[in-house]
Amino acid sequence: MIDGLPSKQTVNAVGGRLQAREIAVGTRLWTLDGSRAAQTTVTDVTARAAVEVVTSHAAFTVSGDFLLATPGGWTRAEDATGSTVAWTHARKLCRERLTFRMGYAFGYFVGATCADGTVGRNYVSLVVNDEAFATRYARSLTEATGLEARLQPVVRPSGYLGRGMSRASGSGWCPPTSPTPCASTPAATRTT
């Protein structure tokens, strides 16, 4: 890689964030491999002349040959004048991204979620009257995503038509309107 960073620039190392001046040969870093975060190892460290990149949101200093993501593809910083620049917070590059396993379970999970489920910022939820359906949904959620799912009772307001409601969720938290306490792991739930 021929790109460079200013010495105080934050770098997303595998063990945590570091400043660029702390990077040495052998340091493990997070990088982008297409659209996914991947680990890489530093093989060489050199010093280069710097240029300042100024956008409507930030200003930063990098080497002239540092590659920036633009609508026209990767562009050297010294050639990026007038271009729109894409970016992300360094701390977000090391997030574990969910990998879906394609197959019947994925189709069942997506179909049930689209038909009767709720998708929120950090959760999916399904409330059904049939415990067996909730169990199949939870099993499919786990098989398709690798996230743990379990059954949990749901309490409905009085006067609500329907008994034995079941809720299946795949998240770390539930919506603020949830009448039940939420687990810290994905859940599939049922009412007793």
C-alpha positions in Angstrom: 0.0 0.0 0.0 1.4 3.4 -0.9 -1.1 5.5 1.2 0.0 7.5 4.1 -1.4 9.2 7.2 -0.3 12.2 9.4 1.4 11.0 12.5 -1.5 11.9 14.9 -4.2 10.3 12.6 -6.3 7.6 14.3 -5.7 4.2 12.8 -8.1 1.3 13.5 -5.7 -1.5 14.7 -7.0 -5.0 15.4 -6.2 -4.5 19.2 -7.7 -1.0 19.3 -7.2 2.4 17.9 -3.7 3.8 17.6 -2.1 6.9 16.2 -0.3 6.5 12.8 3.1 7.2 14.4 2.6 4.1 16.6 2.3 1.8 13.6 5.3 -0.4 13.0 6.0 -3.4 10.7 4.0 -6.3 11.9 1.1 -4.3 13.3 -2.3 -5.8 12.5 -4.8 -3.3 11.1 -8.4 -3.3 9.9 -8.9 -2.4 6.2 -11.6 -2.6 3.6 -11.7 -5.6 1.3 -14.4 -4.5 -1.1 -17.3 -3.6 1.3 -16.2 -5.8 4.2 -13.7 -5.1 7.0 -10.7 -7.4 6.9 -7.4 -7.7 8.9 -4.1 -6.9 7.3 -0.5 -6.7 8.5 1.8 -3.7 8.0 4.9 -4.7 5.9 6.6 -1.4 5.5 6.5 2.1 7.1 7.8 5.2 5.2 7.5 9.0 5.5 5.8 11.1 2.7 4.9 14.7 2.0 1.4 15.6 3.2 -1.6 17.4 1.6 -4.6 18.8 3.4 -8.1 17.6 2.3 -10.9 20.0 3.3 -14.6 19.0 3.0 -17.8 20.6 4.2 -17.6 18.3 7.3 -14.0 17.9 8.1 -10.4 18.7 7.3 -7.6 16.2 7.5 -4.0 15.8 6.4 -2.8 12.8 4.4 0.0 11.9 1.9 -0.7 13.1 -1.7 -1.0 9.5 -2.9 -3.5 8.5 -0.2 -6.6 6.9 -1.9 -10.0 8.5 -1.2 -13.3 6.8 -2.1 -15.2 9.1 -4.6 -18.2 8.5 -6.9 -15.7 8.0 -9.8 -13.7 5.4 -7.9 -10.6 5.5 -5.7 -8.8 8.9 -6.3 -5.4 10.1 -5.0 -5.8 12.9 -2.4 -3.8 15.3 -4.5 -6.2 14.7 -7.4 -9.4 14.8 -5.4 -10.1 18.6 -5.6 -13.8 19.1 -6.4 -14.7 15.5 -5.7 -17.3 14.1 -3.2 -15.5 11.9 -0.6 -17.0 8.9 1.2 -15.9 8.1 4.7 -16.8 6.3 7.9 -15.7 6.6 11.5 -12.6 4.5 12.2 -14.2 2.9 15.3 -17.0 1.5 13.1 -14.6 -0.4 10.7 -14.0 -3.2 13.2 -17.7 -4.0 13.8 -18.6 -7.6 13.3 -20.9 -7.7 10.4 -23.7 -10.2 10.2 -23.2 -12.9 7.6 -26.4 -14.6 6.3 -26.5 -18.3 5.4 -28.5 -18.7 2.3 -31.0 -21.6 2.1 -34.5 -22.6 3.3 -34.0 -21.2 6.9 -33.0 -17.8 5.4 -36.1 -17.8 3.1 -38.4 -18.8 6.0 -36.9 -16.1 8.3 -37.2 -13.3 5.6 -40.7 -14.4 4.5 -42.1 -14.5 8.1 -40.4 -11.2 8.9 -41.7 -9.5 5.8 -45.2 -11.0 6.3 -45.8 -10.3 10.0 -42.6 -9.1 11.5 -41.2 -5.8 12.7 -37.7 -4.6 11.7 -36.1 -1.9 13.8 -32.7 -0.2 13.9 -31.2 -3.0 16.0 -33.8 -5.7 16.1 -36.3 -7.9 14.3 -39.5 -9.0 16.0 -42.4 -11.3 15.2 -45.5 -11.7 17.4 -47.7 -14.6 16.6 -50.5 -16.7 18.2 -48.9 -20.1 17.5 -46.0 -21.2 19.7 -44.9 -23.8 17.1 -44.7 -21.0 14.5 -42.6 -18.9 16.9 -40.3 -21.9 17.5 -39.8 -22.5 13.8 -39.1 -18.8 13.2 -36.6 -18.7 16.1 -34.9 -21.8 14.7 -34.7 -20.3 11.2 -33.4 -17.0 12.6 -30.6 -18.8 14.4 -29.8 -21.0 11.4 -29.9 -18.1 8.9 -28.0 -15.5 10.9 -26.0 -17.3 13.6 -27.7 -15.2 16.3 -29.0 -16.9 19.3 -32.8 -16.9 19.6 -35.2 -18.1 22.3 -38.9 -17.9 23.2 -40.1 -15.2 25.5 -43.7 -14.4 26.7 -45.4 -11.3 25.5 -48.2 -9.5 27.4 -50.9 -7.8 25.4 -53.0 -4.9 26.6 -56.4 -5.8 28.1 -59.2 -6.0 25.5 -56.8 -7.2 22.8 -58.2 -10.0 20.7 -56.1 -13.0 20.7 -54.6 -15.3 23.3 -51.2 -17.0 23.5 -49.4 -14.4 21.5 -45.8 -15.3 20.7 -43.0 -12.9 20.0 -39.8 -13.9 18.1 -37.0 -11.4 18.1 -33.5 -11.2 16.8 -31.7 -8.3 18.5 -29.8 -7.0 21.5 -32.7 -4.8 22.5 -36.5 -4.4 22.0 -38.4 -1.3 20.9 -39.3 1.2 23.7 -42.9 0.2 23.4 -42.2 -3.4 24.2 -44.4 -4.5 27.2 -41.8 -7.1 28.3 -38.2 -6.7 29.5 -35.8 -7.3 26.7 -32.9 -9.7 26.7 -29.3 -8.7 25.8 -29.2 -11.3 23.1 -31.5 -12.1 20.2 -34.7 -13.7 21.3 -37.8 -15.5 20.0 -40.6 -15.2 22.4 -43.9 -16.7 23.3 -46.8 -16.0 25.7 -47.8 -18.6 28.2 
